[in-house]
């Protein structure tokens, strides 16, 4: 029979799962167990040799089940399925997006190294870089949206630590302003600082685009990170994170995860397996709704500016980067309301369908005030540089009927 190359959305129901190993159950059960039985002592020895990196895997050999801190069927099937979207060698799933981010930064940065990172960043990531990496002696350079690649290179050179550059960390599109970073150009910049002994890694937080609308590994990145709480989980009922990349890098990530013990639980992995089955359907509807919302807000007299990829002007560098690396404008819409905090709060307090809550990517639409909520811990001067002001409101658009979303926005804006 001729081989057929199935699309990821078609494989989300079955890939990596063998019903015959689970009493023929059509869906993967929850393997709620701490440990696994070895058939023989020799098998246990072989499994641990691989788990601890004491020898190379032989052809077609797989790491056997040992202990749920190391591996678990729910975890492994989930990681296998996530690899399909990003065409990655391997994946590691964590108990939160921040545990995924912090594990990567801890594994690949050491005291004395230089980290270059884009702004804006998710508030938790910004705090970890500013207040933890600084304490352990990692040097950092924060890049603002207006900086060109040439200016970033100049900043690296003038730091006097160009030989210590270890990682470029990007969040694109950025939370909360949808600022887009050209992954390919930053990958080329990082490559200029490679040596025979060291490769400068490029890590990309792809949470805003999910595994559907942008694939950083295909744009030159070495690692892609997600808060899997968001689109991957998709129902605002779990907390998780994910990291994907090539086999060599992922071995290091998974080894540190084993000893930090911050892997996801079997139950959470099972919930995400369920969520992956509807990922494309959900995200397609969310971006469709978001485009309608952005167009509405763009023309409203009480809205000063809309931050949305679908509204980028042709001929600009950001538009070119967007068209090169994204397949859709996403479902995150931020806007500046005419006025300030008072007007923003009036709007937020009068929403009826859209809920006032942080997080994003769920089936329900959410609204929040970044300056006083998700990005409250960011330095005030940086907030201004990144357009995180009193008048900025962030929306995560869900799967509701678009007419109902527009009605809710209109009635709330009327109250301002």
N, C-alpha and C positions, 0 to 999 in steps of 0.2 A: 504494500500500500504506500502511496506517495506521502512523504512527510509534510505536515502542515505546520506553519509557524503561527501559533496562536497568539493573540494579543493578551497583554497582562490582565485586562478586565475579565477575559474569558477563563483565565487560569486561577483566579482568586478563590474559586469554590473548591478546587481539588488539588492544586499543585503541592507536592511534597507530602501528601497524606495518603497512607495505605489503609483502606478500610479493613482489609483482612487481618491487620495487626490489632484491630480494636473491635472484635466481635462483629465486623461487617457494618458498623455504624456509619451512616452516610456523612455525618459531620464529626469532626475531630472532638473527642471528649475532653474534659478538663482533667489533666494529669496532676491531680492535687496530691503530690507525694514529695517527700523530702529526699528520698534516696532510692536507688535502683539495685536489683539483685543481679549479680554476675553469675554466668553459667559455670565458670570455673575460675580458680585463682589465677590461671594464666591469662584469661580474658581480662580480669581486673588489672593485672600488671600492665597489659598492653594498652588499656584505656588510659591509665594514669601516665604512662610514658608519653602519650600524645598530648594529654591535657597539660602536662608540665613542660612540654617542649624538649623532652629528653632524647627524642629521635624524630626523624622525618617520617611522614606518612608514606606508606607503601602505596603503589597504584591501586585506586579504587577503594582504599581503606577509609573509613569514616570514624570520627570520634564516637565511641560508644557512650551510652547513658551511664552516668556516675552518681551525680548529686545535683539537685535542682539549682544550686548556686552556680554550677558550672554549665549544665545543659539540662533541657527538659523538652519533651516532644512539642508542647505548645510553643515554647520559645523558638525551637529550631524551625518548625513549619512557618511560623510568622516571619522569621528572618529570611527564610528562603523565598517567601512570596514578596516581601518588600524589595528584595534584590532585583526582581523582574522589572519593576518600574524604572529604576535608575541604571539598570544593566551593570550592577556592581558585582564584584567577586563574592563579597560577604557583607553581612550586616550584624550589628550588635544592638539589641534593644535594652533600654534602661528604664528605671522606675520613674523618671521624670526627664523633661527636656533639659533642665539645668544639670542633672547628673550626667547626661550625655555630653553636654558642653564642657563641664568641669573636668570630666575624665579625659577628654581629648586634650584640653589645655595642660593638664597635669602630666599626661604621658609624653607629650612632644615638646614641652618647654621646661627648661631648667634654669637655675640661678645664673644670671649673666647674659641669657639669651635676649634677643630683641623680637618683639611681637608688633606687627603693623596691623591695625584693625580699622574697619570702616565705621562711620557714624551716619545716622543714628543706629543704636543697637537696642535690643530688648533690655529693659531696665535691669533684670537679674544678671545678664551677661556683662553689662557695663559695670555693675557693682563688683562682680567677681574679678574683672580685669583691674579696676581702679583700686580695690581695697584688699584683694587677696594676692594676686600676682605681684603687686608692688611689695608686699611684705616678704615674699620669698626671693626677691631680687631679680625679677623679670622686668626688663625695660620695655616700655611701650610707646608707640607713636599712634595717636588717633587721627584718622583722616576725615576731614569734613566733606560734605557734599560738593562744595565748590572747588575742591582741590583736583587738579589734573594729574594724570599719570606722571608727567614730567616734574610737577611740584612734589609729588610723593617720593619720587626717586631722589630729588634734591634733599628732602627732609631726612631720608635714610642716610644719605652721604654725610650731611651736616651733623648727624647725631654722633658720628665717630664710632658707631657700632655696626656698620654695614656688614662686617665679617661675622657678626653674631646673629644676623637675621635668621630666625628659625621657622617663622610661620607668618603667613598673611591670612587674617581671619575676616571674612566678609559676611555681612547680612544683607541679602538682596532678594527681593525688594525689602527696604528697611522698615522696621516698626518704629513709629507709626505713620511715617510720611510717604511711604511707597517709593522712596528714593532708590533708583536702580544703579547698580555697580556693574561695570563691564568685567565679567569673570575672566574672559579670555585675555584681556589686556593685563589684568593683575597677575594672571598665571605666567604670562610672558615676562612681566617685571620680576616676579619671584625667581624665575629660571635664570635670570642674569646673576643671581647671587648663589647659584648652586656651585658646589665644589666636588672634587672626587670623593671626599669623605662625607659630604652632607648635601641633602636635597632640601631646599626651602619648600615647606608644604603650604598648600592653599586649602583652607577649610571654609566651607560655605554653609551658613544657616539658611536652609531653604524652606523654613516653616511657612512663610507667607504664600508660597506657590504650591506647597504640598508636592507629592511625588508625581503629579500629573502635568503641571503647567510649565515646569522648568527642570532641566537635568544638568546640574553643575558639573558632574563627572564628564559629561560629553563636551563641556566648555573648557576643560583643562584643569578643573579642580581635582585635588587628591582625596578629599573627604567631604561628604555631604551630611549635614546634621538636621534633625527635626525635633521640634516639640511634637511628639506623636499624639499628645493630648488633643491637638488641633484637628486638622483635616483627616489624619489617619484614623484616630479614634472617632472623631466626627459627631459624637452624641453628648458631649459634655458630661460624661459619666466615668471617666478614667483619667489617670495621670501617667504619662509615659514619654520616653524619648528614644531616638534612634540615630545611629551613625552607620554610614556605608562607605566602602572604599575598596581598594585592592587587597588581595589576600595577605600581603606582607604587613601592611599598616593595620589591618583589622586583627591580625594575630596579636599585635601589641595592645590594641584597644581591649580586646576580649580578655587578655591575660590580666590587665590591670582591673578590669571589671570583676574578674573572679576574686581578686584579693580585696577590692573595695566592697564587694558584696552588694552592688547597686543594680543588679539585674531586675527585670520586671517579673512579677509573680505569674504563676500558671494561669490564674483566673483572669488577670488583666490581659495576658497574651491571647487567651481564648476570646475575650471581648473584642480585641483588635482584629482577630481573624474574622469574626463576624462583620466588623466594620469594613474590612477590605472588600467584601463582596459587593458593597454598594458605593465604594469610593468614587468611581467615575460618574455614576449617575448623580450623586450628591453634588460633586464639584462642578459638573456641567451646569446644573440648575443654579448653583450659587453664583457662578460667574455671569450667567445670563441675567439673573436678578440684579447683580451689582452694576452691570452696564446700564440698566434702566434707571437705577437709583442715581448713579453718577450723572447721567444726562439730565435728570430732574433737578438735582442740586445745582448743577452748573448754571442753570437758567433762573434760579430762585433769587429774588432781590435781597433776601436776608443772608445769603451765602456769599462770602467774599472770594473764596478760592477753594477748588476741589483738588485733592491729591489722589489721582487714580491713573493707572497705567494706560487705560483705554482713552484717556484725554490728552496724552502726550502729543506735542506738536511735531509733525513730520519735519525732517531736516535737522533736528537737534541731535546731539550726541546721545542723550538719554533715550530718545525714540529709537535710534539706530541700535543701541544696546538691547533695548526691550524686544525689538523685532528679531534680533539675532538669537536671543537665548530663551525667549518665552513663547509659549504657544497660545496663551490667553492672558487677558489683563487681570485675572484673579478676582477675588470676592471681598477684598478689603478696600474700603472707601473712607478717606479722612477728609475733613473740610474745615475751613475757618469760617465761623459764624460772624456776622457783622456785630461788633461789640467786643466783649471780653468774657471773664469768668461768669459774671452775673447772667449774661445772655445764654452762655453755654449751659449753665446749670438749669435755667428756666426750660430750655429745650429738653434736656435730659430728664428732668423731673416730670415732664408732661407726656413722655412717650407711653403708649399703652400696649402695643403689640411687641415692639422691640424692647428687650429687657436691658436694664442698667446693670452691667456686669463686665468684669474684665475677662480675658481669654478670647478665643476666636476659633473659627473653623467648624463650629457645631451646626447642627441642623437649624437651630433657632438664631434669629438675628440679635446681635448685642451692640450696645453703645457704651462708650466710656470717655473719660476726660484724661488724656495721657499726662498732662502737666501735673495734676494733683493725684494721679492714680498710678498707672504702670511705670511712668517715668519720673515719679516724684523724687527719687533718689539721685537723679542725674544733676550734675552741676548746673546752676542757673544760667551761667554764661553760655555753656554748651547747649542748653535747652534753646536759647535764643538763636544760636548759630544753626541749629537743626530744625528751626521752625516749630518747635514744641512750645507753643505759647498758650496764654489763657483762652484764646478763642478757638483752639484746635479741638475737634471732636473726632473720635475714631469709631467707625462702624464695621462690624463683621456681618456680612449679609448671609442669611440662611436660605432655606428652601421654601419659604412661605409663598403665597400668591403675590405676585409683584404689585397688583392693584392695592392690596391691603398694606403693603410696605409703604407705598407712596401716600396712601391716606394717612397713615400714622405719622410720617415725616411732615406732611402738610399741616395736620392739626397741631403738632408740637411746635412747628415754626410759627404758626399763627399766634401762639401764646407769648411769643417773644416780643 
